[in-house]
């Protein structure tokens, strides 16, 4: 499985004043060396609280998670690998495989944030979605903290993320979303289902474009 691009999540935390640029660079280096999930590393270093990380992540999926909620002694989970949101919900028996595929098909056809689509169709509750998002980033929240989760309209900034197959043919994007974390989920579901040769997430700000994440299928080992 391709390496997850943690930098944009760190940049979100920098924008909100939860960490600074120096801490971000140091944490990214340690994350690469340790293999820990970024949220797990943040909390284990006592840089931010589980609720602060979870609130930023939840916001990217159309949820409000009150960081002012009374914190519990929640701790990072250990020995976890990053998984797409849909896989976490299916593995936890909160969503059927057929339900996930229906939502993903609708997302590919019509766009929209995966989290919001799941909520709108009644597949999960805000509390279940918030819990899955926390787990995705190596965190564990108490029930009373998850109870603060409420659906809210996502407020996009002047940026878009395009998931593309970099074929060089000028094909249209496979998915366009205002949330990098949503783009990541979409890309990893494609890797899980279709095993494409290559994928990339392109950040678009006005006339500026940059590759925020890329993947190439590893070459087959010689026999």
C-alpha positions in Angstrom: 0.0 0.0 0.0 1.2 3.5 -0.8 2.6 5.8 1.9 0.0 8.3 3.2 0.8 11.9 2.7 0.7 13.5 6.1 1.9 17.0 5.3 -1.5 18.6 4.5 -2.9 17.4 7.8 0.0 19.0 9.6 -0.5 22.2 7.6 -4.1 22.3 8.8 -2.9 22.1 12.4 -0.3 24.9 11.7 -3.1 27.1 10.2 -5.1 26.6 13.4 -2.2 27.5 15.6 -2.0 24.0 17.2 1.6 23.5 16.1 4.2 25.6 14.3 6.3 25.0 11.2 9.3 23.8 13.1 7.3 21.2 15.0 5.6 20.1 11.8 9.0 19.4 10.1 10.3 17.6 13.2 7.2 15.5 13.6 7.1 14.5 9.9 10.7 13.3 10.1 9.9 11.3 13.2 6.7 9.9 11.6 8.7 8.7 8.6 11.3 7.0 10.8 8.8 5.5 13.3 6.0 4.5 11.0 3.5 5.8 13.6 0.2 7.4 12.5 0.5 11.2 12.6 -2.3 11.7 15.1 -0.9 9.0 17.3 2.6 10.7 17.2 1.1 14.2 18.0 -0.7 13.0 21.0 2.1 10.7 22.4 4.4 13.7 22.2 1.7 15.7 24.1 1.8 18.4 21.4 -1.9 18.5 21.1 -4.9 16.7 22.7 -6.8 13.8 21.0 -9.8 16.1 20.8 -7.9 18.9 19.1 -6.6 16.5 16.4 -10.0 14.8 16.0 -11.8 18.1 15.7 -9.6 19.2 12.8 -10.0 15.8 11.0 -13.8 15.8 11.6 -14.1 19.3 10.1 -12.7 18.0 6.8 -15.6 15.5 6.6 -18.5 17.8 7.4 -18.6 17.2 11.2 -18.3 19.6 14.2 -16.6 17.9 17.1 -16.5 20.3 20.1 -12.8 20.6 21.3 -14.2 22.3 24.4 -15.8 19.0 25.5 -14.5 17.7 28.8 -11.4 15.6 27.8 -11.1 12.0 28.9 -7.9 10.1 29.5 -8.1 8.9 25.9 -4.8 7.6 24.6 -3.4 7.0 21.2 -4.0 3.5 19.7 -0.9 1.5 19.0 0.1 -0.9 16.2 -2.4 0.6 13.8 -2.0 1.1 10.0 -3.7 3.9 8.2 -6.9 2.6 6.4 -9.5 4.4 4.3 -12.5 5.6 6.2 -14.9 3.2 4.4 -12.7 0.2 5.3 -12.7 1.1 9.0 -16.5 1.3 9.0 -16.9 -2.0 7.2 -14.4 -3.7 9.5 -16.3 -2.4 12.5 -19.6 -3.7 11.1 -21.0 -0.2 11.0 -21.4 -0.3 7.3 -21.9 -3.2 4.8 -19.6 -3.7 1.9 -22.5 -3.2 -0.5 -23.5 0.0 1.3 -20.0 1.4 0.9 -19.8 0.5 -2.8 -23.1 2.3 -3.4 -21.9 5.5 -1.7 -18.5 5.3 -3.5 -20.3 4.9 -6.8 -22.5 8.0 -6.1 -19.4 9.9 -5.0 -17.6 9.1 -8.3 -20.6 10.1 -10.3 -21.7 13.2 -8.4 -18.9 14.3 -6.1 -19.4 15.1 -2.5 -17.5 14.3 0.7 -17.6 10.7 1.7 -18.4 11.5 5.3 -21.3 13.8 4.4 -22.7 11.2 2.0 -22.7 8.5 4.7 -24.5 10.8 7.1 -27.1 12.0 4.6 -28.0 8.4 3.6 -28.2 7.4 7.3 -25.6 4.7 7.0 -23.7 6.1 10.1 -24.4 8.5 12.9 -22.2 11.5 13.6 -20.8 9.8 16.7 -19.9 6.6 14.7 -18.3 8.7 11.9 -16.3 10.8 14.4 -15.1 7.6 16.1 -14.0 6.0 12.8 -12.1 9.2 11.9 -10.3 9.3 15.2 -9.3 5.6 14.8 -8.1 6.4 11.3 -5.5 8.7 12.7 -4.5 6.6 15.6 -6.7 8.1 18.3 -9.3 6.8 20.8 -12.0 9.1 22.1 -14.4 8.5 25.0 -18.2 8.2 24.3 -18.8 11.5 26.0 -16.4 13.2 23.6 -17.9 11.5 20.5 -21.4 12.6 21.7 -20.5 16.2 20.8 -20.3 15.3 17.1 -22.8 17.1 14.9 -23.1 17.4 11.1 -22.4 20.8 9.7 -21.9 22.2 6.2 -18.3 21.9 5.1 -16.8 25.4 4.6 -14.2 25.0 1.7 -11.3 27.4 1.4 -10.1 28.6 -2.0 -8.5 25.3 -2.8 -9.4 22.0 -4.5 -7.9 18.6 -4.6 -8.0 16.5 -7.8 -7.5 12.7 -7.8 -5.9 11.8 -11.1 -4.4 8.9 -12.9 -1.2 10.6 -14.3 -1.4 9.2 -17.8 -0.3 12.4 -19.5 -3.4 12.3 -21.7 -5.1 15.3 -20.2 -8.0 13.2 -18.9 -10.4 14.8 -16.5 -10.0 14.3 -12.8 -11.4 11.1 -11.2 -12.6 13.1 -8.2 -12.5 16.8 -7.2 -13.0 17.8 -3.6 -12.3 20.7 -1.3 -10.8 18.4 1.4 -7.4 16.7 1.1 -8.5 14.0 3.6 -11.5 13.2 1.5 -9.3 13.0 -1.6 -7.0 10.6 0.3 -9.9 8.3 1.1 -11.0 8.3 -2.5 -7.5 7.6 -3.8 -7.0 4.7 -1.3 -10.3 3.1 -2.1 -9.3 3.1 -5.8 -6.0 1.4 -4.8 -7.9 -1.1 -2.7 -10.5 -1.9 -5.4 -8.7 -1.4 -8.7 -5.0 -1.5 -8.1 -4.2 1.2 -10.7 -0.6 1.6 -12.0 -0.4 5.2 -10.7 -2.4 7.9 -8.9 -1.8 11.4 -7.7 -3.6 14.1 -5.7 -3.1 17.5 -7.2 -3.7 20.6 -5.1 -5.2 23.5 -7.1 -5.1 27.1 -5.8 -6.2 29.6 -8.5 -3.7 29.1 -11.4 -1.2 27.2 -9.2 -1.0 23.4 -9.2 1.2 21.1 -7.2 1.3 17.4 -6.5 0.3 16.8 -2.9 0.7 13.0 -3.0 1.6 10.4 -5.7 1.7 6.7 -6.0 3.2 4.2 -8.5 2.6 0.5 -8.4 5.9 -1.2 -7.3 7.6 -3.1 -10.1 7.2 -6.8 -9.9 10.2 -8.5 -8.3 12.4 -10.4 -10.7 12.1 -14.2 -10.5 
